Amino acid sequence: MSIEGNIEHIKETIPSNVVLVAVSKTKPNEMVMEAYNAGQRDFGENYVQELVDKQELLPKDIRWHFIGHLQSNKVKYIAPFVYLIHGVDSFSLLKEINKQGQKNNRVIDCLLQIFVAQEETKFGLDFKEATDILNSEEFKALKNISVKGFMSMASNTDDQEQIKTEFASLKKFSLQYPDYKILSFGMSGDYEIAIEQGSTMIRVGSSIFGERNYDSK
């Protein structure tokens, strides 16, 4: 199926309130434009330099999501234009995003990344760390960030019950914060389970663009 056909198929199978983020990392601009021409506007990138390069060359109404592990010293490169930063996993990173938001005279939307998986390789805050941040006066003083919700990744496993349990734990935690509407979890292999468990934003790459990695340079 074509990229356009893949996008149409996914959008037909997900509820209208769920946002599809097309994960375009490593994919050439031509493939991004195929998705764009099919009506897709939300795209996710994992690497800062690749995101900056694509943003300069591609249509300006694209909503760029940064979905990778973000280092504090790289925030300044994406702060002028990024639509949503998904993987905020420390208070120090929040402070740096706020600082760069001030410099660019904008409020930058973020999601806190919550660790729900059974794998040490995943990043994220535990529930207590996230709660401590959100309840702190220092957090409330940050005026150039806006936390919109939470993001997570499930364990890389074929055990669907485990994936369901991990996603459900984030949904349950999020109920304490009804103003934070975005729940970003679910990828190509598990987005249907994610939506069942309350996800409002899915990050899909291979089901749109195919498995193969293309040279993006």
C-alpha positions in Angstrom: 0.0 0.0 0.0 1.2 3.6 -0.7 2.0 6.1 2.1 -1.3 7.8 1.3 -3.1 4.5 1.5 -1.4 3.7 4.8 -2.4 7.0 6.4 -6.0 6.7 5.1 -6.2 3.2 6.5 -4.9 4.2 10.0 -7.2 7.2 10.2 -10.2 5.1 9.3 -9.4 2.7 12.1 -8.8 5.2 14.9 -11.3 7.5 16.8 -11.5 11.1 15.6 -10.2 12.4 18.9 -6.9 10.5 18.5 -4.0 12.5 16.8 -1.8 10.5 14.4 1.9 11.6 14.5 3.7 10.3 11.5 7.2 9.3 12.7 9.4 10.5 9.8 12.8 10.0 11.4 15.4 8.8 8.8 12.9 9.2 6.0 13.7 11.5 3.1 11.8 14.7 2.5 10.1 13.2 -0.6 8.4 10.6 1.6 7.4 13.3 4.2 5.8 15.2 1.3 3.9 12.2 0.2 2.3 12.0 3.6 1.9 15.8 3.7 0.1 15.7 0.3 -2.2 13.0 1.8 -3.3 15.5 4.4 -0.9 14.6 7.2 0.3 17.6 9.3 1.8 16.1 12.5 5.3 14.6 12.1 7.6 13.2 14.7 11.4 13.3 14.7 14.0 11.8 17.1 17.1 13.7 16.2 17.5 17.4 16.6 19.7 18.1 13.5 17.4 16.1 11.2 14.4 18.0 12.6 16.1 21.4 12.0 17.1 20.4 8.5 13.6 19.2 7.6 11.8 22.2 9.2 13.9 24.6 7.0 13.0 22.8 3.8 9.4 21.5 4.3 6.1 23.4 4.4 5.7 25.8 7.3 2.3 24.5 8.4 3.7 21.1 9.5 3.4 20.6 13.2 6.8 19.2 14.3 6.8 16.9 17.3 10.2 16.0 19.0 9.8 12.5 20.2 13.3 11.4 21.0 15.5 11.7 24.1 16.3 15.5 24.2 19.6 16.8 25.6 19.4 20.2 27.3 22.1 21.6 25.1 20.1 20.9 22.0 16.8 22.6 23.1 17.9 25.9 21.7 17.9 24.6 18.1 14.3 23.5 18.1 12.8 26.1 20.5 11.9 28.6 17.8 9.4 26.3 16.0 8.8 22.9 17.7 5.1 22.2 18.2 5.3 19.6 21.0 8.2 18.1 22.9 7.2 14.6 24.0 10.0 13.2 26.1 10.6 15.6 29.0 12.2 13.3 31.6 13.7 15.7 34.1 13.0 19.0 35.8 16.3 20.4 34.6 15.2 19.8 31.0 11.9 21.6 31.7 13.9 24.6 33.0 16.0 24.7 29.9 12.9 24.5 27.6 11.4 27.3 29.7 14.6 29.4 29.3 14.7 28.9 25.5 10.9 29.6 25.3 11.6 33.0 27.0 14.4 33.8 24.5 12.0 33.0 21.6 9.1 34.8 23.2 6.9 31.8 23.1 5.3 29.2 25.4 6.5 25.7 24.4 4.2 22.8 24.8 5.6 19.7 26.5 4.7 16.2 27.7 6.2 14.6 30.7 7.7 11.2 29.8 6.6 8.5 32.4 8.5 5.3 32.8 6.0 2.4 32.7 8.0 -0.4 31.0 9.9 -3.4 32.4 13.1 -2.3 30.6 16.0 -0.3 32.0 16.8 1.1 28.5 13.7 3.3 28.5 13.8 6.9 29.8 11.2 8.6 32.0 10.1 9.8 35.3 8.4 7.4 37.8 5.0 8.4 39.1 6.3 10.0 42.3 9.0 12.0 40.5 6.3 13.4 38.1 4.0 14.2 41.0 6.8 16.0 42.9 7.6 18.1 39.8 4.0 19.0 39.1 3.2 20.0 42.7 6.4 22.0 43.2 6.4 25.8 43.4 9.4 25.9 41.1 7.5 24.2 38.4 4.5 26.5 38.8 6.9 29.5 38.3 7.9 28.4 34.8 5.9 30.7 32.5 7.3 29.7 29.1 6.4 26.0 29.1 3.0 24.4 29.1 2.7 20.8 30.1 -0.2 19.3 28.1 0.0 15.7 29.2 2.1 12.6 29.4 4.0 10.3 27.1 5.3 6.8 27.6 6.6 3.7 25.8 5.6 0.1 26.6 8.0 -2.7 27.0 9.3 -4.3 23.7 7.4 -7.5 24.2 4.8 -9.7 22.4 2.9 -10.0 25.7 -0.2 -8.0 25.0 -1.5 -8.2 28.6 1.8 -6.7 29.8 1.5 -3.8 27.3 -2.1 -3.3 28.3 -1.2 -3.1 32.0 1.6 -0.6 31.4 -0.5 1.7 29.3 -3.4 1.4 31.8 -1.1 2.4 34.6 -0.3 5.7 32.8 -4.0 6.3 32.1 -4.8 5.8 35.8 -2.1 8.2 36.9 -3.3 10.8 34.4 -6.7 10.9 36.0 -5.2 12.9 38.8 -4.5 15.7 36.3 -7.7 16.2 34.2 -6.4 19.4 32.7 -3.6 17.5 31.0 -5.5 16.2 28.0 -2.7 14.6 25.8 -1.7 11.0 26.4 0.9 10.1 23.9 1.4 6.3 23.8 1.2 3.6 21.2 3.3 3.0 18.1 3.0 0.8 15.0 2.9 -2.5 16.9 0.6 -1.5 19.8 -1.4 1.6 18.9 -4.7 -0.4 18.9 -4.1 -1.5 22.5 -3.0 2.0 23.4 -6.2 3.6 22.1 -8.2 1.0 24.1 -6.3 2.1 27.2 -7.0 5.8 26.6 -4.2 7.1 24.4 -5.1 10.4 22.6 -2.0 10.6 20.4 -0.2 7.7 18.6 3.3 7.8 17.1 3.4 5.6 14.0 6.4 5.2 11.7 6.8 1.8 10.0 3.0 1.3 9.4 3.1 4.5 7.3 6.5 4.6 5.7 7.6 1.0 5.8 10.3 -0.8 7.8 13.3 0.1 5.8 15.5 3.0 7.0 16.4 5.5 4.2 19.4 7.7 4.1 18.0 11.1 5.1 21.0 13.1 4.0 
